[in-house]
Amino acid sequence: MGLKVGDRIPPFTLKDQFGKVFNSEDHVGKKPLVIYFYPKDNTPGCTKEACQFKDSYEEFTDLGAEVVGISADSEKSHRDFALKYDLPFILLADTQKKVKRLFKVENSLMVLPGRETYVVDNEGTVVMVFNSVNAAEHMRRALRAIKALK
């Protein structure tokens, strides 16, 4: 069982698709975060999910939120994925699956890497958790949760 509504996110640091260090503590207290864990770059479901976040990215940023995607893929894989689909948000390389373990994201159907989305308020408290293999629903639920914070 992963983090629940009301839990604080654990502090973490990972590199993004450009090799820049992302420290969660630099964002807590400043803006809401949408943190979504996904299985793999360039797969049909993950591409659909990423493109939905891309298509609504301006809505998230207009509401003051930052979108962050996390998978076990490398920085290079993330960079290629982001360039191929013109993704404007941060993709973090959790190659050792440390952050996945911190958030207690479990594999789906026992084999597939987990697909889980967290919405975190300005103070670092989880206000929404959605765990589903259905990639299409993650962005919509996250956007509703961000809107509810306003």
Buried (B, 14 or more C-beta within 10 A) or exposed (E): EBBEEEBEBEEBEBBBBEEEEBEBEEBBEEBBBBBBBBBBBEBEBBBEBBBBBBEBBEEBBEBEBBBBBBBBBBBEBBBBBBEEBEBEBBBBBBBEBEBBEBBBBEEBEEEEBBBBBBBBBBEBBBBBBBBBEEBEBBBEBBBEBBEEBE
